[in-house]
Amino acid sequence: MLLVAAGLAGYAARRHPDLLVAAGVRPGAPAPRPARPAVTRAAAPPVPAAGRVPPPGISYPDRGTGRFRTATGVGAVAGRGGELLRYRVAVEAGIGNVDVERFAREVAATLADPRGWTGDGRWRLQRVGRDDPADFTVLLTTPVTRGRLCADTTDHYTSCRNGDQVVINVARWVHGVPQFPDLGLYRQYLLNHEVGHRLGRGHELCPRAGGPAPVMEQQTLGLHRCLPNAWPRVGGALHSGPSGQYDDPVPAED
């Protein structure tokens, strides 16, 4: 699998790059980890249910290897009609305690949910394996690799979509954001928001204070009086807001 990194800087790239990227990503077995990663961060383990021991938290360096492990499983087609897009899922080597097949199943479960993009007959989505033709790739990356793939090396905080790459920053996957008290809900938002860009959706504004935020609002940076929402469809219908984006600052780090 090839990704190619191309850089366009400027304000649009800093806010949410949607420009074609060029970046080398070679599928297959991971390269050995660097002997001395600059920083390794780990999530605090969740509070376990009675009788259950939580697994160790995800760990990651700020800068990964630049090589990716690609999931091999093929999923069912999600959606009852519309254009079919196929996607791969890959995890950057150097991210610890993330099984790529399990991560791929989590991605597929979110994208197949009827509250998501496949719920209204406009799109069908299918997860495919490493060697199958694909229309886009969902990548779980370290923060520095995120900057390279998103054509903005100054931003190690957010995620992005760039060309056919849906880039999920592991820092956000692990830590979430303060305005989302539920990390699982935030992860669903993150996938639906970035895949929404691949489906041609732009950023949107909060349509009504106290109501759910559109999934295409930049909820990672602020809610602007809306409530957190992970799903494109609310109450059985597509939920959207006015086109536009806020001038929220991007945090420097976690």
C-alpha positions in Angstrom: 0.0 0.0 0.0 1.3 3.3 -1.0 0.7 6.7 0.5 2.4 9.7 -1.0 3.1 13.0 1.1 2.5 16.4 -0.5 2.4 19.5 1.5 0.2 22.4 1.3 0.5 24.7 4.2 -1.5 27.7 5.3 -4.5 28.3 7.2 -6.7 25.6 5.6 -4.1 22.9 6.2 -3.7 24.0 9.8 -7.5 23.8 10.5 -8.3 20.6 8.7 -6.3 19.6 5.7 -8.3 18.2 2.8 -5.6 18.5 0.2 -4.0 15.6 -1.7 -1.2 14.2 0.3 1.9 12.3 -0.6 3.5 10.2 2.1 5.3 6.9 1.9 3.6 4.1 3.7 4.7 0.5 3.1 2.3 -2.2 4.1 3.4 -5.4 5.7 5.3 -6.5 8.8 6.3 -3.6 11.1 9.9 -2.4 11.3 11.6 -2.6 14.6 10.8 0.2 17.0 13.4 2.9 17.4 15.8 2.1 20.3 15.1 5.4 22.0 11.6 6.9 21.2 11.5 10.5 22.2 8.4 10.3 24.4 6.1 7.4 25.2 2.6 8.2 26.4 0.1 5.8 27.8 -3.6 6.0 28.6 -4.8 5.6 32.1 -6.7 2.2 32.3 -10.5 2.5 32.5 -12.3 1.6 35.7 -13.0 -2.1 35.4 -16.4 -3.7 35.9 -16.7 -6.1 38.9 -14.5 -9.1 38.5 -12.7 -7.8 35.4 -9.1 -6.7 35.0 -8.6 -3.9 32.5 -6.0 -4.4 29.7 -2.8 -2.3 29.7 -3.3 1.1 28.1 -2.2 2.0 24.6 1.3 3.4 24.5 2.9 5.4 21.7 6.0 7.5 20.9 5.5 11.0 19.5 7.3 9.8 16.4 6.5 6.3 15.0 8.4 4.2 12.5 6.5 5.4 9.4 5.6 1.8 8.6 2.1 0.3 9.0 0.5 -3.0 9.9 -2.5 -3.5 7.7 -5.6 -5.5 8.7 -6.2 -8.5 6.6 -9.9 -9.2 7.3 -12.6 -8.5 4.9 -16.0 -7.3 6.2 -19.5 -7.4 4.9 -20.9 -4.5 2.8 -22.6 -2.0 5.2 -25.6 0.0 3.9 -28.7 -0.8 1.9 -27.9 1.2 -1.2 -25.9 3.9 -2.9 -22.3 4.1 -4.0 -19.9 1.5 -2.7 -16.5 2.6 -1.3 -14.0 0.1 0.0 -11.5 1.0 2.7 -8.4 -0.6 4.4 -7.4 -0.1 8.0 -3.8 0.2 9.2 -1.9 1.0 12.4 1.5 2.5 12.6 4.3 0.4 14.0 5.5 1.7 17.3 2.0 2.1 18.7 1.8 -0.4 21.5 -1.1 -2.7 22.7 -3.3 -2.1 19.6 -4.2 -5.2 17.7 -4.7 -4.1 14.1 -7.5 -6.6 13.4 -9.4 -5.6 16.5 -9.0 -1.9 15.7 -10.2 -2.6 12.2 -13.3 -4.3 13.6 -14.0 -1.2 15.8 -13.7 1.1 12.7 -16.0 -1.2 10.7 -18.6 -1.3 13.5 -18.8 2.5 13.7 -19.0 2.9 9.9 -21.7 0.2 9.6 -23.9 1.7 12.3 -27.3 2.8 10.9 -26.8 6.2 12.6 -23.8 6.7 10.4 -23.0 7.5 6.8 -24.5 4.1 5.5 -27.9 4.7 7.2 -29.7 6.6 4.5 -29.0 4.7 1.2 -26.5 7.3 -0.1 -23.3 5.3 0.7 -22.3 1.7 1.2 -18.9 0.9 2.9 -16.9 -2.3 3.0 -13.6 -3.1 4.8 -11.1 -4.9 2.7 -7.7 -6.5 3.2 -4.2 -5.3 2.6 -4.0 -6.5 -1.0 -7.5 -5.6 -2.2 -8.4 -2.5 -4.2 -9.5 0.3 -1.8 -11.0 3.8 -2.2 -9.5 5.1 1.1 -7.4 3.9 4.1 -8.1 4.6 7.8 -4.7 5.1 9.5 -4.0 5.1 13.2 -0.8 7.2 13.5 1.5 8.8 16.0 1.3 12.6 16.4 4.4 13.4 14.3 3.3 11.1 11.5 -0.1 12.7 11.6 1.6 16.1 10.9 3.4 14.6 7.9 0.4 12.9 6.4 -1.9 15.8 7.0 0.6 18.3 5.4 1.0 20.3 8.6 3.9 19.4 10.7 3.0 22.0 13.4 -0.2 20.2 14.4 0.3 17.1 16.5 -3.1 17.3 18.2 -5.9 16.9 15.7 -6.7 14.2 13.1 -7.5 14.8 9.4 -8.5 13.5 6.1 -6.0 14.2 3.3 -6.8 12.8 -0.1 -7.7 9.1 0.3 -6.1 8.9 3.7 -8.3 9.2 6.9 -5.6 9.9 9.5 -6.6 9.2 13.1 -4.1 10.7 15.6 -3.5 8.1 18.4 -3.2 10.9 20.9 -6.8 11.7 20.4 -7.8 8.1 20.2 -6.2 7.5 23.6 -6.9 10.8 25.5 -10.0 12.1 23.8 -10.9 15.8 24.4 -12.3 17.5 27.6 -15.7 18.3 26.1 -16.4 14.6 25.4 -16.7 12.8 28.8 -17.3 9.5 27.0 -14.1 8.3 25.2 -16.0 5.7 23.2 -18.4 8.3 21.9 -15.5 10.6 21.0 -13.8 7.8 19.0 -17.1 7.2 17.0 -17.2 10.9 16.4 -13.6 11.0 15.2 -14.1 8.2 12.7 -17.4 9.6 11.4 -16.1 13.1 11.1 -13.0 12.3 9.1 -14.7 9.7 6.9 -17.4 12.3 6.3 -14.7 14.5 4.7 -13.7 11.6 2.4 -17.4 11.4 1.4 -17.3 15.1 0.4 -18.6 16.8 3.5 -17.2 20.1 4.7 -17.1 21.6 8.1 -20.4 22.8 9.7 -21.4 25.2 12.6 -23.6 24.6 15.6 -27.2 25.1 14.4 -28.9 25.5 17.7 -27.6 26.1 21.3 -28.4 23.1 23.5 -29.0 20.8 20.5 -26.7 18.1 19.2 -23.6 19.2 17.3 -23.4 18.2 13.6 -20.9 15.4 13.2 -19.1 17.7 10.7 -18.6 20.4 13.4 -15.0 20.5 14.6 -16.0 19.1 18.0 -12.4 18.2 18.8 -11.7 22.0 19.2 -15.0 23.3 20.6 -18.7 22.7 20.8 -19.9 26.4 20.6 -23.0 25.8 22.8 -23.9 22.5 21.0 -23.9 19.1 22.8 -21.4 16.4 21.9 -22.7 14.1 19.1 -20.9 11.3 17.3 -23.4 10.5 14.5 -24.3 11.9 11.1 -28.0 10.9 11.7 -30.0 12.0 14.7 -33.6 10.9 15.2 -33.5 8.9 12.0 -32.5 11.9 9.8 -29.3 13.5 8.6 -28.4 16.2 11.1 -26.4 19.1 9.7 -25.6 22.8 10.4 -24.6 25.8 8.4 -21.5 25.5 6.4 -18.4 27.0 8.0 -15.8 26.6 10.8 -14.8 28.4 13.9 -11.5 30.0 14.6 -10.6 27.8 17.5 -7.0 27.5 18.5 -5.3 24.1 18.1 -3.8 23.0 21.5 0.0 22.6 21.3 0.0 19.2 23.1 -1.9 17.0 25.5 
